[in-house]
Amino acid sequence: MPAPKEFLEYVDNKADLFIQRLSDAVAIKSVSSDPQCRSEVIKMSNWIKDQFSAVGVDTELRDLGKQNLGGEELPLPPAVLGRLGNDPTKKTVLVYGHFDVQPANLSDGWGTEPFKLVIKENGQLVGRGSSDDKGPVLGWLNILQYHHECKKELPVNFRCCFEGMEESGSEGLDDLVKRESQSGGWFDSVDCVCISDNYWLNTRTPAITYGLRGLAYFKLMVSGPARDLHSGVFGRMVHEPMTDLVILMSKLVDVNGHILVPGVDEMVSAADVEERKMYEGLDYSIADVDSAVGASTTLSSDIVEVLMGRMRMPSLSLHGIEGAFYGTGAKTVIPAKVIGKFSIRLVPPQTPDNVEPLVRKYIESEFAKLGSKNTCVLEPEHGGKPWVGDINHWNYEAAKAATRAVYGREPDMTREGGSIPVTLTFAESLGVNVLLLPMGRGDDGAHSTNEKLDRSNFIEGTKLLGTYLYEIAALKK
């Protein structure tokens, strides 16, 4: 059952209004990892609540407690829960999204102010959060606005859960989901879950995602001297923390992406012939990778191997060193303490709990080999389990039908390389099918400079999410 023609026309007619609302949302600097922006994230919680309340959704701000961030106790931004409809003859769909964003500064290399939405001549809507994830969250709002203003009954019972800590580990959300999944909770009697917080594999072909990698994030601290030292005075006199750290981090992963921590790669079985065929059928090429990253740097010329590296294999990435000299000039200090940051993207059967002991044992062994008098401490940070859904479920059939109706083609069925830890929490707590139905393209640059969402993807993506609800409704309760 495709969406009504009136709905599709409404979305086209209201496109400029929808884009202005996205601009308003982008202007709120809701960076969850920055203590200075916590009030902005809370402001965003209230903004989202007000917007959804205005289109008839029964909404509530749910307190998630406190967080210690950088030695400061801060309130966690409240989650926004919403519900509309309670018809037992209709299916109940829960949608999830987040309204916090990654840090962004003009000095990072942005061509425009990150928190001012810029509409380019080619249709790109450039601004932090435009694609990840404010655009998709507002896609749901656009759909509800049509039904509210035009006094049209929504084809399903609608539930929503929007949070402001996804970019910082979704702190506090798991417990909330588990509580509200119980009898009488906000998510009681939900039939399926839809998350729009990822992207097409390329810039051409819409996708439906049935798997996500998990995450294990680590901080590796090496310290020694009581204070920073002058390298001309103390160089070659003392063990230097930076030297130890660089050696240790160099032993975590090789130049071909193989994880050097014993036992981590070995947890994952090799793909069989049938599984490889699934990857061979995806609309993706080495040229697509080169275009997305702006250089020819793939680990293999075999696109199947490259895709499996993103979707079904773990990866270890080095993210940076805190406490080291950063900037222009030629500062010659020996840092007293440095912290290396790295993470492992996990796939089944890996979890943060079964990977962390392997990393700890390996780091302790390698540090002992250095014979250094410095101190080395490994600190696990936030993490999440991987997730793989059942693509043979009616939820996926509805999403495929909606994709065909809006885009006129079959979607790519993908597993995503990123992590949304709460996905598995929804699946396990509710015991229902979960899928990811992306709005944005593979070149949107989420988490990067000049993040964008194409105007066509915002508008057609709104139609897609709305049509998905109608296709769900076509399935008998």
N, C-alpha and C positions, 0 to 999 in steps of 0.2 A: 504494500500500500504506500505509494509515493506521497510525499508531502503535498498539501493543497497548492494549487497554482497561486492562490492569493498570498500564501506565506512566502513563496519564492519572490513574487513581485514586491512584497512588503520589504523584504531584505534589500533588494536592489534600490528601492526608493529611499530607504533610510540609511544608505551606505555612508553618506557624509556625516550624519548624526552619530552613527556607530564609531566612525573614525575619530570624531571629536571626543567621544567618551573614552576611547582608548588613549587619546592624548592626555586627557585629564588623569587617567590612571598612571600613565608613565611618569607624569610630573611628580607623583608621590614617591619619594626616594626610600623605598621599602627594602633596604639592604639588611637582611637579618643577621649577618655576621659582624656588623659594625655597631658597637654600643651607642655611638653618637646618632645612629639612625633608628634606634629602637622605637622612639616616639612616632616616627614616620610609618613604621610597620604597623603599629597599633592604630594610627590614623587610617591606614589602608584597610584594616579589619573593619573599622566603623564605616568606611566608605562603601565597602563591598556589602555589608549588612544593609545599609540604607538603600543602595541600588536595587538589591533583590527584594527588599520589603516593598519598594515602590511599585513593583510589578506583581504584587499579590502573594509573594512567598512568605510563609510564616518563618521568621528567622530568629536566631538566638546567638549571642556571643558566648562562647564557652571558655572559661578560664582554664589555662593549662599549667598554671603555677609559676615558679621562678626559675631563673637560670643564672649560673655563675659564669660570667664572660669577662675574661681579662682581669679577674680579681674583683669584679663588680657584680653585685646581685641585681639582676634586671628582671622585670616581669616578662614572661613569654607573651607574645602577641596572641590574643584569643582567636580560637578557631571560629569560623562562621558555619553554623548548621542551618539548614533550611528544608522545608517540606511544603509541598503543594499537592493536594489531592489525596483521598483515602478510599478510593473506589475498589472494593474487593474483586470486581470483574476485570480490573485493569492490572497489567504488570507494573511493578514498582522498580524504577531505575534510580540508582544512586550514582551521581557524578562527583568526581573529585578534581580539584585543581589547587594551585597555590598562587599567592599574590606577593610573596617576597621575591627578591631578585639578587643576582650577583653584584658585587661591587663594580663600579664603573667611574672613571675619571677621564676628562678630556686629555690629560697627559698620558694616558695609557695608549694613545694612538687613535682615538675616535676622531672622525672627521667632523662631527657635530657634537653639541652638548648632549651627553648620554640621556639626561632626564627631561629632554624636550623632544617630543615626537616630531620628526621631520618627514614630510611627504615629498619624495623625490619624483622627478618627471617619469621615471620608469615604473612608478607605482609602488616602490618600496617604502614601507613605513618604518623608519629607522629610529630606534630608541631602546634603552635597556628595559627588558621585560615585555617588549611588544610581542615576541614569539614565545618566550619562556617566563611566565605562563599567563600573562595578563590578557593577551589576545584571545586564547582559547576560553578562559574563564568568562570573558565578556561575550564570547560566542553563545554560551548558554543563556546569558542575560538577554541577548538580542532575541533569541527564540521566545523566551517568556514574555518579553515586551510585546511581541506580536499577539500572542494569545490574550494578554491582559487588555491591550488597547482595542483590539478588534472583538473582544468578548467571545473568543473561541475557546472551547474546552480543550485542555491539554490531553493528548491521546494516552498518556500514561500517568501514573502517580510519580511525582518528582521528588527526589531527595538530593541534597547537596552537602558536601563537606569541603570547605576551602580553608587552607591554613597559611600561616605566615612564617613557617620555619623549614620549609622543604629544602632550601639551599643550605641549611645548617643542620641537617640530620633529622628533621621532623620531630624535634624534641617534644615530648609530651603527647604526641598524637596517637601513638600505638595504644596507650592505656585508654584514651578517649574512645577510639574505635571499638575496642574490646567491650567497654562498658555499654556503649550505645547499640551494640549488636545484640545485646541480651533482650529478653522479652520485655516489651514496653519501652525500649530505647528508641532513639530517633531512626535507627537503621533496621529496626525489627521488621520482618516480612519483606525485605528487599529481595528482588528476584535476580538482579544482575548489576554489575558495576561497569561504568565507562569512565575512562581517564583520558583526557586530551592534554598531554604534557610531553609530547615527543614529536618526531618529524618524519617526513617522507625520506626514503632512502636516497632519492635524487631530487631533481627539480621538475620532473615530468610526470611521475607515476604516483598516484595516491597509495597509501599503505595502511595496513592494519597490523598492529604489533601484538604478538602473543608471548613474548618473553623479554625479560630484563636481566641484566647482570646485577649482582649484588656488589657490595663495597666493604672493604676493610681499609680504614685510613689510619696511618701511623705517624707519630712524631718521634724522631730519633735524636736525643740530646746528648752531646758530648761536651763536657766541661772540665776545666783544670785550674788555671790561674784564678786568683781571687778578683782580678781586674784585667781589662784589656792591656796589652803590652806593646812596647815599641819593638818592631822587628829588627831594627838596627842594633838594639841593646840586647834583646833576648833570643833573636833568631839563632837556631842551632844550639841553644842552651837548654831548651825545655821542650817537652812534648806539646805540639800545637793541636788544639781541638779541631781546627778546620781540616788539617791534614788527615786526622783519624776519620773524620766524618766523610770526607770525599772518598777515601779508600773504601769505607764500608758501603756507601751508596753505590759505588762502582761495581760492587759485588752482588747487587740485587737483581739486575737484569742485563742481558747482553744487547748488542746493537741490532740483533734480529728479533728482539722482542721476547726471547725465551726467558722465562723466570728462573733465576739461578737458586732460589730457595728450595732445597731438596724436598720433594714430596708434593709441591703445589701443582705444577703442571701435570704430574703423574696421576693426580686425582681424577682427571677427565679422560674418558675413553675417546678413541679416535672415531671419526665419522665413518659410517658404512656407505656403501654405494648408493642406497636409496636416499640417505640424508644428503649426500653431496648433490644429488639431482635437484633437490629443493633449492639449493643455493645457485645451481646452474641456471635455474628458471627465473631468477630475479633480474629485473631491469636495472643493471648496474654494471659499470665498467671501470677500468683503471683510470680512464680519462675523467670519469666522474669524481674519483678520489682526488686526482690532481687538481681539478677545478675547485673542489671544496677547500683544499688546503693551500692552494696557490703555488704549488711546486710539485715536482715529480719525485716523491720520496717514499713510495709504497715499499713494504718489506718484500713483496713478491710480485712477479708479473702475472701470476695466476689469480684471477679475480675471485675464484672460489676460495682459495686459501686466505685472501685478504678479507673476504666477507666472514668467513668462519673465525678469523682473528678478532673480528668486532663482535660477533653474535654468540658464538658457542665456545670460545676459548677465554681463559682468564688473561688479564694483562696487568703488568706492573708499570706504573709511571712515576717518575721523580718530579716533584712539583716546585721545590725551591728550598732555600736555606735561610732561615731566620737568624739574625744576629751577625751575619756577614756584612762586609762593606758593600754598599750598593749606591751607585751614583757616578758622577763625573769626577775627574781628578785622579790622583794617585796616592790614596791614603795607604799608609804602610803599617797598619795596626795588626797585631795578632789578637783575634777575638778570644775572650775568656770563655765564652759559651756560645755554641752554635746548635741550631735545631734543624735537622733535615726533615722534610715532609714528603711522604710517598704514600701511594695507595695501590691496592690490588682490586681490580674488578673481578667479581666472582661469578662462576656458573655452577649449576648443580653438578655434583653433590656438595660443593664447597659452601661453607658458611663462615662468618667472622670467627665463631668459636672454634672451628676445627682448623682454621688457617693460622690464627694468631700464635698458637704454641709452636708451630713450625718456623714462623718468622723469628720468634723470640730465641729459640734454640740456635738458629743459624747465626743471628746477630751476635749472641753471646760467644759462640764458637769463633767467629771471624774476628771479633774484637780481642779475644784472648790471644789470637795468633799475632796481633800487632805488638804485644809486649809494652803497651802504652801505660803510663802512670795516670792518665786522665780517667774520668768516670764516664760510663756510657749507660744511658737509660732509654728503654723503648717504652713509649706510651701509646697504647691503642686509643684512637679517637672514635668518632661516630662510625657506624657501619650498618649494613643491611643485607638480608639474605637475597639470593637470586629468585626469580619467579618464571615459571613457564605455564601457560594456560592451555586449555583444551580447545583446539580450533574447530572441532566438530560440533560444538555447541550452537544452539539457536541464536545466542547472542552474536556470534560471529557471522552467522547467516544474515542476520538483520543488518549488520555493519557492511557486509559485502553488497547486499541489495541497495543500501543507501549510496554506496560509492558508485555503483553502476548507474543509479538514477541521476546523480549530480554530475559525475565526471565522464560517464559513458564508457567506462572500461573497468576491467577487473583490477583489484588492488594487489600490490605486492604483499605477501604475508611475511613479516619480518620478526626477527628477534633484535632487540635494541641493545647497544653497547653501554648505555647509561644506566643509572640506578634510580628507582623510585621506591624506597624501602617499604612504604605503606601499602604498596600494591599487594604484596604477599600477606600483609596483616588483614586487608579487606578479604582476600580469598579465604584465608584460614578462619577468621573470626565469623564471617557471614556464611561460609560454606557455599558460596555461589560463584558463577563464572565471572571473570574479569577480563576486559580487553582494553587496549589502548587505540584510540582513534585520533590520529594526529591531524592538526590543522596546517602546520607550517611545512616548509620545504627543507631539503637537506642542506641548503646553503645559508640558512638563516643566521648562523653564527651565534647561537645561544652560548652564553658564558664567555663570549669573545668580544672584541671591539666591533663597533658598527652593527650590533645585532639588529635584525630587521624582520618584518613580516610583510610579505607581499600583499597588496590590497586585494588582489584576486583570491588569495588564500584565506584572508580574513572574511571576505564576503561569501565566497563559495564554501568555505569551511563552516560558516554559520548555517548555510543551507544543508550541508552534510550532517551536522549534528542534529538539526531539526528533523531531517528526513529519517535519520536513524531512529528517532523516537517514534515516528509514524510506522516504520517497518517493525519495530518492537510490538507496537499496538496491533499489527496485523496478525501476530502470533496469538493463538487462543490461550487464555489463562488456564 
